[in-house]
Amino acid sequence: MPRTLLSLSLAGLMAVTTGTWAADTAERLAVLDFGALDIIAALDQRQRVAGLAKQGLPEHLGAFADEAYRDLGSLVDVDMARLASIEPDTIVISGRLSDSREALQAIAPVVQTGAKSPDDYWAGLSTEVTTLGQRLGLDAEADTALRELREDLDASIAGLTQEAEVLVVLHNDGNLVYQEHALVNGLMGLASPTLPADVEHVTRGERTFTALTVEQIANMSPDLVWIIDRSAAIGQDGLDLDAFTAGLGADSTLRVAKGSPRLWYLAGLGIDSTRLKVQEVIQALDPALNQPSNQG
Protein backbone atom coordinates (compact mmCIF):
# COMPACT_ATOMS: atom_id res chain seq x y z
CA MET A 1 0.00 0.00 0.00
CA PRO A 2 1.43 3.44 -0.91
CA ARG A 3 2.65 5.39 2.05
CA THR A 4 0.82 8.59 2.93
CA LEU A 5 2.48 11.96 3.17
CA LEU A 6 1.53 11.98 6.86
CA SER A 7 3.45 8.79 7.60
CA LEU A 8 6.39 10.01 5.56
CA SER A 9 6.39 13.32 7.42
CA LEU A 10 6.41 11.49 10.75
CA ALA A 11 9.28 9.31 9.55
CA GLY A 12 11.20 12.40 8.56
CA LEU A 13 10.59 13.99 11.95
CA MET A 14 11.80 10.87 13.72
CA ALA A 15 14.98 10.81 11.63
CA VAL A 16 15.76 14.40 12.49
CA THR A 17 15.01 13.83 16.17
CA THR A 18 17.05 10.64 16.59
CA GLY A 19 19.75 11.35 14.01
CA THR A 20 19.66 7.69 12.94
CA TRP A 21 19.45 5.96 9.59
CA ALA A 22 19.14 2.21 9.95
CA ALA A 23 20.81 0.28 7.14
CA ASP A 24 17.82 -2.06 6.70
CA THR A 25 15.48 0.89 6.08
CA ALA A 26 17.74 2.63 3.54
CA GLU A 27 17.08 0.33 0.60
CA ARG A 28 15.68 3.03 -1.72
CA LEU A 29 17.77 6.17 -1.83
CA ALA A 30 17.10 9.49 -3.53
CA VAL A 31 20.57 11.01 -3.89
CA LEU A 32 20.81 14.76 -4.45
CA ASP A 33 24.53 15.16 -3.85
CA PHE A 34 27.18 13.96 -6.31
CA GLY A 35 29.80 13.37 -3.62
CA ALA A 36 27.46 11.00 -1.80
CA LEU A 37 26.51 9.34 -5.10
CA ASP A 38 30.20 8.78 -5.83
CA ILE A 39 30.74 7.15 -2.43
CA ILE A 40 27.65 4.97 -2.77
CA ALA A 41 28.89 3.78 -6.17
CA ALA A 42 32.40 3.14 -4.85
CA LEU A 43 30.89 1.01 -2.07
CA ASP A 44 29.07 -0.98 -4.79
CA GLN A 45 25.59 0.06 -3.63
CA ARG A 46 24.19 1.37 -6.94
CA GLN A 47 21.16 -0.91 -6.57
CA ARG A 48 19.97 1.19 -3.63
CA VAL A 49 19.71 4.36 -5.75
CA ALA A 50 16.12 4.85 -6.90
CA GLY A 51 16.61 8.37 -8.23
CA LEU A 52 19.11 11.20 -8.37
CA ALA A 53 19.71 14.73 -9.57
CA LYS A 54 20.88 14.15 -13.15
CA GLN A 55 21.35 17.74 -14.29
CA GLY A 56 25.06 18.52 -14.27
CA LEU A 57 25.97 14.87 -13.64
CA PRO A 58 29.79 14.56 -13.73
CA GLU A 59 31.11 12.26 -16.44
CA HIS A 60 32.66 9.76 -14.04
CA LEU A 61 29.14 9.11 -12.70
CA GLY A 62 27.71 8.68 -16.20
CA ALA A 63 26.36 5.19 -15.46
CA PHE A 64 23.65 6.87 -13.39
CA ALA A 65 22.27 8.60 -16.49
CA ASP A 66 20.59 5.27 -17.27
CA GLU A 67 16.78 5.35 -17.32
CA ALA A 68 16.75 2.78 -14.52
CA TYR A 69 17.41 5.72 -12.19
CA ARG A 70 14.72 8.40 -12.05
CA ASP A 71 15.77 11.94 -12.92
CA LEU A 72 14.91 14.18 -9.97
CA GLY A 73 16.18 17.48 -11.38
CA SER A 74 19.28 19.33 -10.24
CA LEU A 75 21.30 19.81 -7.07
CA VAL A 76 19.37 23.01 -6.32
CA ASP A 77 16.01 22.48 -8.05
CA VAL A 78 14.33 19.18 -7.23
CA ASP A 79 11.18 17.84 -8.89
CA MET A 80 9.25 17.25 -5.68
CA ALA A 81 6.37 15.37 -7.33
CA ARG A 82 8.73 12.97 -9.06
CA LEU A 83 10.74 12.56 -5.87
CA ALA A 84 7.60 11.62 -3.92
CA SER A 85 6.55 9.20 -6.67
CA ILE A 86 9.62 6.97 -6.21
CA GLU A 87 8.85 6.60 -2.48
CA PRO A 88 12.43 6.73 -1.20
CA ASP A 89 13.34 5.44 2.24
CA THR A 90 15.96 8.18 2.61
CA ILE A 91 16.86 11.39 0.77
CA VAL A 92 20.54 12.34 0.72
CA ILE A 93 21.30 16.02 0.18
CA SER A 94 24.16 18.50 0.45
CA GLY A 95 24.13 22.02 1.84
CA ARG A 96 22.85 23.30 -1.50
CA LEU A 97 19.38 22.03 -0.51
CA SER A 98 19.44 22.95 3.17
CA ASP A 99 16.74 25.59 2.64
CA SER A 100 14.46 22.89 1.17
CA ARG A 101 15.01 20.43 3.98
CA GLU A 102 11.60 20.86 5.59
CA ALA A 103 9.78 20.20 2.29
CA LEU A 104 11.98 17.19 1.60
CA GLN A 105 11.36 15.78 5.08
CA ALA A 106 7.64 15.72 4.28
CA ILE A 107 8.52 13.03 1.71
CA ALA A 108 11.14 10.94 3.53
CA PRO A 109 13.87 11.18 6.18
CA VAL A 110 16.71 13.45 5.08
CA VAL A 111 20.44 12.98 5.59
CA GLN A 112 22.65 15.96 4.79
CA THR A 113 26.20 15.28 3.67
CA GLY A 114 28.85 17.27 1.87
CA ALA A 115 31.34 19.30 3.89
CA LYS A 116 31.53 22.66 2.15
CA SER A 117 35.09 23.66 1.18
CA PRO A 118 36.71 21.91 4.14
CA ASP A 119 40.05 23.29 5.28
CA ASP A 120 41.25 19.71 5.69
CA TYR A 121 40.17 17.86 2.56
CA TRP A 122 41.09 14.37 3.77
CA ALA A 123 39.35 14.83 7.12
CA GLY A 124 36.19 15.99 5.36
CA LEU A 125 36.26 13.12 2.86
CA SER A 126 36.97 10.56 5.59
CA THR A 127 33.98 11.81 7.57
CA GLU A 128 31.72 11.53 4.52
CA VAL A 129 32.83 8.02 3.60
CA THR A 130 32.74 6.76 7.20
CA THR A 131 29.32 8.27 7.87
CA LEU A 132 27.73 6.87 4.70
CA GLY A 133 29.41 3.53 5.28
CA GLN A 134 27.95 3.31 8.78
CA ARG A 135 24.49 4.28 7.62
CA LEU A 136 24.59 1.72 4.82
CA GLY A 137 25.82 -0.98 7.18
CA LEU A 138 29.18 -1.12 5.39
CA ASP A 139 31.70 0.03 7.99
CA ALA A 140 34.44 -2.38 6.92
CA GLU A 141 33.97 -1.63 3.23
CA ALA A 142 34.17 2.11 3.88
CA ASP A 143 37.40 1.68 5.85
CA THR A 144 38.88 -0.40 3.04
CA ALA A 145 37.88 2.14 0.39
CA LEU A 146 39.54 4.95 2.36
CA ARG A 147 42.71 2.97 2.98
CA GLU A 148 43.06 2.02 -0.69
CA LEU A 149 42.40 5.58 -1.82
CA ARG A 150 44.98 6.96 0.61
CA GLU A 151 47.56 4.48 -0.67
CA ASP A 152 46.82 5.45 -4.28
CA LEU A 153 47.03 9.15 -3.53
CA ASP A 154 50.27 8.85 -1.57
CA ALA A 155 51.86 6.93 -4.42
CA SER A 156 50.70 9.48 -6.99
CA ILE A 157 51.68 12.56 -5.00
CA ALA A 158 55.10 11.09 -4.13
CA GLY A 159 56.22 11.68 -7.73
CA LEU A 160 55.55 15.41 -7.58
CA THR A 161 57.99 18.19 -6.86
CA GLN A 162 56.51 19.59 -3.65
CA GLU A 163 58.23 22.93 -4.24
CA ALA A 164 55.97 23.56 -7.24
CA GLU A 165 53.61 26.54 -6.85
CA VAL A 166 50.09 26.08 -8.12
CA LEU A 167 47.71 29.03 -8.33
CA VAL A 168 44.08 27.91 -8.25
CA VAL A 169 41.66 30.34 -9.88
CA LEU A 170 37.87 30.06 -10.04
CA HIS A 171 36.27 31.42 -13.21
CA ASN A 172 32.73 32.74 -12.84
CA ASP A 173 31.06 34.76 -15.58
CA GLY A 174 34.27 36.43 -16.73
CA ASN A 175 35.57 37.04 -13.20
CA LEU A 176 38.72 35.38 -11.87
CA VAL A 177 38.84 34.60 -8.15
CA TYR A 178 41.77 33.31 -6.13
CA GLN A 179 41.31 30.08 -4.18
CA GLU A 180 43.45 28.46 -1.52
CA HIS A 181 42.26 25.01 -2.55
CA ALA A 182 41.85 22.26 0.04
CA LEU A 183 42.78 19.48 -2.40
CA VAL A 184 45.49 21.16 -4.50
CA ASN A 185 47.17 23.29 -1.85
CA GLY A 186 46.18 21.13 1.10
CA LEU A 187 45.90 17.41 0.37
CA MET A 188 48.48 17.47 -2.44
CA GLY A 189 50.80 19.78 -0.52
CA LEU A 190 51.43 22.13 -3.45
CA ALA A 191 52.23 25.68 -2.42
CA SER A 192 50.12 28.63 -3.51
CA PRO A 193 52.07 31.71 -4.69
CA THR A 194 52.13 34.91 -2.68
CA LEU A 195 49.35 37.29 -3.64
CA PRO A 196 50.37 40.75 -4.92
CA ALA A 197 49.70 43.71 -2.63
CA ASP A 198 47.26 45.33 -5.06
CA VAL A 199 44.68 42.51 -5.17
CA GLU A 200 41.05 43.53 -4.72
CA HIS A 201 38.90 41.93 -2.03
CA VAL A 202 35.21 41.95 -2.95
CA THR A 203 32.51 41.37 -0.31
CA ARG A 204 29.15 39.95 -1.34
CA GLY A 205 26.81 39.30 1.53
CA GLU A 206 28.78 37.44 4.18
CA ARG A 207 31.46 36.21 1.79
CA THR A 208 34.66 37.93 0.67
CA PHE A 209 36.35 37.08 -2.61
CA THR A 210 39.85 37.89 -3.79
CA ALA A 211 39.60 39.04 -7.39
CA LEU A 212 42.55 38.67 -9.75
CA THR A 213 43.40 40.21 -13.09
CA VAL A 214 45.24 38.40 -15.85
CA GLU A 215 48.13 40.84 -15.38
CA GLN A 216 48.36 40.04 -11.66
CA ILE A 217 48.37 36.31 -12.43
CA ALA A 218 51.19 36.82 -14.94
CA ASN A 219 53.22 38.74 -12.36
CA MET A 220 52.74 36.03 -9.71
CA SER A 221 54.47 33.55 -12.05
CA PRO A 222 53.41 30.21 -10.48
CA ASP A 223 54.48 26.88 -11.93
CA LEU A 224 50.88 26.18 -12.87
CA VAL A 225 47.68 28.20 -13.13
CA TRP A 226 44.84 25.76 -12.44
CA ILE A 227 41.41 26.97 -13.58
CA ILE A 228 38.16 25.75 -12.02
CA ASP A 229 35.44 26.85 -14.41
CA ARG A 230 32.18 27.33 -12.53
CA SER A 231 30.48 28.90 -15.54
CA ALA A 232 31.19 25.89 -17.76
CA ALA A 233 30.10 23.50 -15.01
CA ILE A 234 26.62 25.03 -14.80
CA GLY A 235 26.10 25.31 -18.55
CA GLN A 236 27.19 28.91 -19.13
CA ASP A 237 30.03 30.22 -21.31
CA GLY A 238 33.30 28.85 -20.02
CA LEU A 239 36.64 30.59 -19.90
CA ASP A 240 38.36 30.93 -23.29
CA LEU A 241 41.77 29.46 -22.47
CA ASP A 242 43.34 30.75 -25.68
CA ALA A 243 42.25 34.31 -24.90
CA PHE A 244 43.36 33.94 -21.28
CA THR A 245 46.79 32.67 -22.32
CA ALA A 246 47.17 35.45 -24.88
CA GLY A 247 46.36 37.96 -22.15
CA LEU A 248 49.33 36.75 -20.12
CA GLY A 249 51.62 38.26 -22.75
CA ALA A 250 53.50 37.00 -25.78
CA ASP A 251 56.60 36.21 -23.73
CA SER A 252 54.75 34.35 -20.96
CA THR A 253 55.88 30.80 -20.21
CA LEU A 254 53.21 30.15 -17.59
CA ARG A 255 51.63 26.73 -17.77
CA VAL A 256 47.84 27.05 -17.71
CA ALA A 257 45.31 24.22 -17.49
CA LYS A 258 41.60 23.86 -16.77
CA GLY A 259 40.14 21.06 -14.71
CA SER A 260 37.10 19.14 -15.89
CA PRO A 261 34.38 21.66 -14.94
CA ARG A 262 31.72 19.37 -13.45
CA LEU A 263 34.29 17.22 -11.72
CA TRP A 264 35.86 20.19 -9.95
CA TYR A 265 32.80 22.34 -9.23
CA LEU A 266 29.92 19.89 -8.78
CA ALA A 267 31.34 16.48 -7.84
CA GLY A 268 31.80 17.21 -4.13
CA LEU A 269 33.72 14.95 -1.78
CA GLY A 270 33.84 11.54 -3.41
CA ILE A 271 36.25 8.62 -3.66
CA ASP A 272 36.63 8.40 -7.44
CA SER A 273 36.30 12.16 -7.90
CA THR A 274 39.22 12.75 -5.52
CA ARG A 275 41.39 10.28 -7.40
CA LEU A 276 40.47 11.88 -10.74
CA LYS A 277 41.15 15.42 -9.53
CA VAL A 278 44.61 14.48 -8.31
CA GLN A 279 45.33 12.76 -11.63
CA GLU A 280 44.33 15.87 -13.56
CA VAL A 281 46.63 18.16 -11.57
CA ILE A 282 49.53 15.72 -11.87
CA GLN A 283 48.97 15.50 -15.61
CA ALA A 284 49.02 19.29 -15.90
CA LEU A 285 52.22 19.61 -13.86
CA ASP A 286 54.06 16.84 -15.64
CA PRO A 287 52.36 15.13 -18.63
CA ALA A 288 54.89 12.30 -18.45
CA LEU A 289 53.66 11.22 -15.01
CA ASN A 290 50.07 10.36 -15.83
CA GLN A 291 47.38 10.10 -18.47
CA PRO A 292 44.41 12.49 -18.76
CA SER A 293 41.22 11.40 -17.03
CA ASN A 294 39.13 12.50 -20.04
CA GLN A 295 36.55 14.28 -17.93
CA GLY A 296 34.46 16.81 -19.85
Beta strands, then each sheet from edge to edge (+ up, - down):
strand 1: 29-32
strand 2: 49-52
strand 3: 70-71
strand 4: 90-93
strand 5: 110-112
strand 6: 166-172
strand 7: 175-179
strand 8: 200-204
strand 9: 207-211
strand 10: 224-229
strand 11: 256-258
sheet 1: 3+ 2+ 1+ 4+ 5+
sheet 2: 7+ 6- 10- 11-
sheet 3: 8+ 9-
end
